[in-house]
Amino acid sequence: MPLKKIFYYKQLSLLIFRNVGWLGIISFLALFFAVPMHLILMDKKDYRRWEGDQVYSEIFDINILVQAGIMIIIPLLLGIFLFRYIQSKAYSDLIHSLPVSRSFLFHFFTWNGFLVLIVPIILNAIVIMAAYWIMDLHQFISFAKIFSWIGIFIIFTAIVYFTCIFVGMLTGLSITQGVFTVLLLLFPAGIIYMVFYNFSNYVHGFPVDKYISDKLIYLSPILAPVIIYSDYSAVKVYTSYIVVCVILYIAALLLYKKRNAETVYQTLTVSNLGGLFKYTVTICFMLLFGLYFQLINQGLPYHLFGLLIGSFIGYLVGEMFLMKSWRVFNRLKGYVFFLLAAIVVAVAAPFLNSKYEKFVPEVEDIKGVKIEQHNNYTNDTIMGLTSEENKTLVTLMHNELIKTDTISDQDYYNDGINLTVEYELKNRKVTRSYSIKKDQYEKLIKPIYETKEFRQKLYNLDTQDGISKVTVDMPNGQTLKITDEKELKNFLTILMEDKRNESFGGMTNLYELSATVSVERKDGTPEYFNSYISANDVKTIDWLKNRGFQNLFSVDSQYVDKMFIVKSEDIGDNYADIYTSEEVESKISKLQIYAEVESKEQQSDILTKFVYPNQKFIVLVKPKYQDEYTVNFISEDDLPDSVKQKLKN
């Protein structure tokens, strides 16, 4: 009897190799030509003067798309063809008539298939190692990275492989096994993204960006190329994938042992899962269509229509998969119950949301506050505001934010700010996020910006140790590098003094004529200072002048023929289309409120204060000997007093 079993084992091994061995050969050849052959044949003369550590920081840098394709497609096809016999009645009866248990068959097929999966990877790694020593490839790759490449490649292929086997135990059709495997791998990240994005449409202040972050991709291993480059050293992520593989393996084994031979050609082999599958598909389609209609038009009726039509299509698709027929319009009773449940949830939701939306922590419960704001031009974060003054001001601002209306994506793009407030309480964190118009934002945030603590948090370079070099990139293209410790400290002290005395407008405006400041730590770490040197920083400019940098922030107005200042709203949405003198002057002649600047001194001052859009006022400048006006923006704080008077209602 033992000899007969050995004969069976041998024949089963041959059967497996005939069924899926060709996938192993394709995998080996594809990887061989994508990685080792590329390293062997590449022209190494071009890299003789390479000054970096290695040409390729990771082996995945070599033909990443080919490697990603192998990582996903090969294990997917392997999982389908390996257990192809359970999806054919005659084939299934033949294999299961052998004098071996189902558990043995599952283990034998799975691990033999796994060998077909990993052997090509290991063989290619051996070739890379041999090429590394024979051809001296130390300039191109790190030897240690070969081992991490093996491990990560095997982990990603393994999770696709075991997922496909698990799904194969739930369905009796090869095509549905492949489709469901891909969907299952995308499902965790996809469903979270769709739920939170749709949820944010109805909950004011919900911080959707906090939940839909870069880490969300880790939940869907099929996004392997993105995951690999997002955090290569995420040991916890890869450990989690291994645990998931073990869980899928055990679950697939249990399903295989209980699988009925009669379920061949059925969409689902476990009849009790039919309802779960159908309503899961319904919910996914509902959220997907709701997300689509929200993106193309942010109106509530469109979003509700998207949810309704999506749920209907999803229910029909689910029924069609289960019934393997398109004649399912007489089976809509379940959809009616789904709609009733959805209506109950929709009616109850506002009562639950109200408490969430109106919650503002008590000042005495707040340990610290973090404020983050970003738009199309800036992304600033201030952490650790702990003074009683700021905690009170932030809660007052939060109460006002609750009353504001959320702006549309179009309004946000034109003139919007996304403001996020994160409270650190004694036992938890609370985060709220709001999209508001810029004028609302400036009115709410100004008292906080003007506090001493906020300015010290924002402008703190003079109190930091470990700065070895400061680089100032001037607006005229010149560069100043300060490495002398005394000069460096003196410069930072003067710069921070200017910045801490800036007006609110000076702190928040992005001036076109400005110098950037970057610092380098003693450990070699570079970072950019979160502000610029502008014409408002008088003491810093004087310091630079004393070092030979003259006329950095002065613009000669002798070539200015005419200059008009108008309110942005009076020009309209098509201000960028106004160029010629006739068009501009015709438009201005119809305005009741505008200012013509004739003083050369005022013109020079205004020319240095242009900012990036969007601002309340537009400056139209016509150079001499030209027939066209240039369009620029300026903040109200930077206007001369006489001009402000002319522009008042």
Protein Blocks (a to p, Z undefined) as FASTA:
>chain_A
ZZmmmmmmmmmmmmmmmmmmmmmmmmmmmmmmmmmmmmmmpcfklmmmpcbfbfblbfkl
nokllmmmmmmmmmmmmmmmmmmmmmcfklmmmmmmpccdfklmmmmmmmmmmmmmmmmm
mmmmmmmmmmmmmnopmlmpcfklmmmmmmmmmmmmmmmmmmmmmmmmmpcbfklmmmmm
mmmmmmmmmmmmmmmmmmmmmmghiafklmmcfklmmmmmklmmmmmmmommlmklmmmm
mmmmmmmmmmmmmmmmmpcfklgoiablclklmmmmmmmmmmmmmmmmmmmmmmmoccfk
lmmmmmmmmmmmmmmmmmmmmnopablmlmmmmmmmmmmmmmmmmmmmmmmmmmmmmpcc
dfklpmbdcdddddfkbccddehiabfklmmmmmmmmmmmmmpccddfklmmmopcdddd
ddddfkbccdddddddfklmmmmmmmmmmpmklmmmmmmmlmpghiabdcdddfkopacd
dfbfklmmmmmmmmmmmmmmpcfklmmpccfbdcddddddfkopacddfbdcdfklmmlm
mmmmmnopahklcccfklpmbdcdddfklnommlmmpmbfmlmmmmmmmpmbdcddfbfk
lmmmmmmmcccdddfbdcddddehiabdcdddddfklpcfklmmmmpZZ
